[in-house]
């Protein structure tokens, strides 16, 4: 049988002068805002979810009700040891839309100092072959170079751009453009022929 208690003002329960433990052995529903007041003798304030968990509970967290039947979830997954979020979960926290890990403060850029970041399987990747020297303001490319086809890029002051295009009289299809020149790089065989002719 349900029991309802109504009071015309604030209602306060104190256990052992504020040092006791108030335990509710049931599901608890709050229809208003919940405020946690930090005790003056404490240096930290935490809300504990799944208190006294012995390891049987692998996911624990909070739900935000978006509508009468939809929820968003924030949980800690002990299996992957990470905080996770989902924009669409059931009322028990089970995912409708899969949970995804939240990047934490311990997450740092991939690679060594100066390595340029790229998407590697939906995570930060880096390579020592692709670096930016921010102290001397230059881009360093090592290893194999793959140049994609593109129209002639615009000239940029004090910059040389290398790009690929249709193979021309130079026999390479590799072009450059700079402040005062734009041309195709010449292959060794073409250079020998031109040297003999001219």
Buried (B, 14 or more C-beta within 10 A) or exposed (E): EEEEEEEEEEEEEEEEEEEEEEEEEEEEEEEEEEEEEEEEEEEEEEEEEBEEEEEEEEBBBEBEEEEEEBBBBBBBBBEEEBBBBBBEBEEEBEBEEEBEBEEEEEEEEBBEEBBBEEEEEEEBBBBEEBBEEEEEEEEEEEEEEEEEEEEEBEBEEEEEBBBBBEEEEBBBBBBBBBEEEEEBBBBEEBEEEEEEEE
